Amino acid sequence: MTEGEAREALLKRQAQLAEEDRISAEGRAPVTLQQDSVGRLSRMDAMQQQAMAQAQERRRAAERARIDAALERLDADEWGYCVKCGEEIAAKRLAYDPSVAQCVGCAGGG
């Protein structure tokens, strides 16, 4: 994967995450008590759905942070090198996820 391809893939994923945020905004909204609804189980279900939507939003935020960091590494001509040991990251690893910051050895704790 070239740096240009990586940048394109990262920007595309960034746009997808923004769209997912837009779509799921309603699911993260506070759960209101509706007196005319079925009852306590409906509210519990709504609260569970809200918690799941909030967790997904946190995962998207973490992924966005990884993408932003990868774009910064691209701008600094440091993309493709492990931020821990400085060695080159395997091309297949970068092709799978251009936002990775560590080689397999460092990511595995080695």
LINURRA-V461845 format. One record per helix or strand of 2 or more residues. SS is the DSSP state (h for helix, s for strand). FROM is the first residue (numbers start at 1). TO is the last residue. If there is no record, write none. Layout:
SS_FROM_TO + SS_FROM_TO
This chain:
h_3_24 + h_26_28 + h_40_75 + h_91_96 + h_104_107
